[in-house]
């Protein structure tokens, strides 16, 4: 970090004090921008060896082999179903991510959702402060960097409005009024789409259509509405550090600003914004139960100096009734010569470790099975 010291910083730097002062403003990164910051606070600075210097796709590469899969969902209920299932299988096995078009969510609903995200984050400080909290048990809360007070890693240049829907329970009266209708309508559509995607993923695994749905593994949703303000020094920081999602599945709506990247074959590849598309990525829990047939994708977000970026990511988790149910490799996917890669673990342990380590490049289920008598999948990485 010392090599990245911002001009004007003294040698005696008290990170904890600066982080605390920032958090107490309850204004987030947007507050810094509104105050005309020219140099970003030091705790947002990422070291040179961090993600911003990782290999990027160059002209020397065969770019055609690094194109993000785009799957046209039209006809998924009839003539094209087998073709779509096969495309999803290939994308989930090789990329862990794909974009969907013609998925059934109305364009107007998606546009209103992104507009609602912007209207909240670009609203008055006084209104946003009403929602500011680090209490993860709250159904709706606004904050900057969920792990800000516990992570030793540099902070990310973004603010978040988060909604928690246990077992799909949506209570619009709890939402900020400025985006209430947009969130309500969007979640209605996403919950319908969830079943479709779960059925197609089940078939892509060679299982019966209802398999994943019957496991209640995608019943609880968390919607995080991220806002990445324009950054005066984008080369020094990131909007989101390299990481994987701990969920079974994530469905992302992004605006037209770009910045999302995935890592494949040691190359960072842009996920180009497509108006009307939704990005689907496999999470750690799906990698666990499929015994790595489907892979959890590493991704990050870069920020820019011109214009802000908005997105809405919906994470799917188990039903609350299954918080202490052990999850492991599906027996239907285990052949005689195909032993489980990961130990069974239950969801509460899994998430406890994820929250304790903060957002980083360590997947929450990377450690393989061994003779060590641990049950936490998240302690088992070691690739």
Protein Blocks (a to p, Z undefined) as FASTA:
>chain_A
ZZmocehiafbdcfklmmmmmmmnonojmlmmmnopabdcfklpccfklmklgccddfkb
cfklmcccdddfehklmmmmmmmmmmmmmmmmmnopacdeheopafklmmmmmmmmmmmm
mmcfklmmmmgccbfkbfbdcdehjklmmpcbdcddddddddddehhiacfklpcfklmm
mmmmmmmmmmmmmmmmmmmmmmmnopafklmmmnopambccdddddddddfblmlmcfbd
cdddfbfbdcddddfkojiacdeehiacdddddehiacddddfklmmmnnomaccddddd
dddfeocaddddddddddfklmmgccdddfklpcfklccfbdcddfklmmmmmmmnopaf
bdfklbccdfbfcfblklmgcZZ
